[in-house]
Amino acid sequence: MSDDMSETGQESANGREGPDGLSPAEYRFAEILSAGGTMKVAAAALGKSERTLRRWRQRPAVRAELRERVAEGLARAKLVLAAGTADAAAALVAMAANAEKPDSARIAAARGVLENAVRLGEMVDMDERLSDLEMRLAVRGN
């Protein structure tokens, strides 16, 4: 099988593409990139050239899969941060009330958790709003 087979549609003819048009290798590619892997790591793992992977990354179906995986990761991160937000707020309140022994490292960490939770929430909200707008535009275009 050549590097370009999924781009030419030959894999689809062999029944090896998923319902959204991605081959198993393209799914794995999206998995590697969304987990923080580099193109070099993905190329080595898949036995493909980086050039081929750059072409894959331009395909709408691959880009959509990457966006979906990143959005899922952000949603999971948001839940983790949200769970820690109450503890961080409690730590800030306790530190503020403790005039004897300020713990600057814990205060900084607690602030970081709170600030990042807010930023991440804003990012996820923005992503959802952008996806909604894209969907509305797609419906109007049809």
CORMOBEL-V33403 format. One record per helix or strand of 3 or more residues. SS is the DSSP state (a for helix, b for strand). FROM is the first residue (numbers start at 0). TO is the last residue. If there is no record, write none. Layout:
{{SS	FROM	TO} {SS	FROM	TO}}
This chain:
{{a	4	7} {a	9	12} {a	23	33} {a	38	45} {a	49	57} {a	59	96} {a	103	140}}
